[in-house]
Amino acid sequence: VIYHLWCGRLLKTFKNDKNQRSHIWYRWFNEAPVIVLIAIVLLASLKPF
């Protein structure tokens, strides 16, 4: 939920033409949920705890 709210906030900055972040930052921002999802799946399947 927080990720989607943050994306909405970023969209507003684009609409107002006030973007100050680089394309590399957005690329990492886009990949962060995937990395978290992979970590969750690995933890659930390997059950290290």
N, C-alpha and C positions, 0 to 999 in steps of 0.2 A: 504494500500500500504506500509506503514512504517513497519507494522508487517511482511509482506512478505520479505522486504529487510533485516530486522533484522534476520529473519529465515535463509536467504541465507548467511548472515555473520556468524551466528552460525554454519552453515554447513561447511563453510570454516575452522573454528577452529577445527571441528571434523576431517576433511580431513587432516589437518596438525598435528593432534594429540596434540593440545595445549588447550584442554578443561580444564577449571579450576572451573567449576560450578558443584554444586551437583545435584543429581537427583530430589531433592525436589524443587530446583529452576526451573528446566525444567517442573516439574509438574504444578507449579503455572503459569509459562509462557504459558503453553498450555491452562490453564483454563481462563486466563485473557480475551481473546476475547469472550468467552462464557458469562462471567459475564457482559461485556459491552453490548453484544447483548441482554441479558435478561433485562438489565436496559433500553435500547432503546425501546424494545417492551413494557415494563411496562409503560414507559413515554408516548408512543404513544397511548396505549389503555386507560390509566387512564386520560390522558390529565390534569395534575395538574396545568398547567399554563393557 
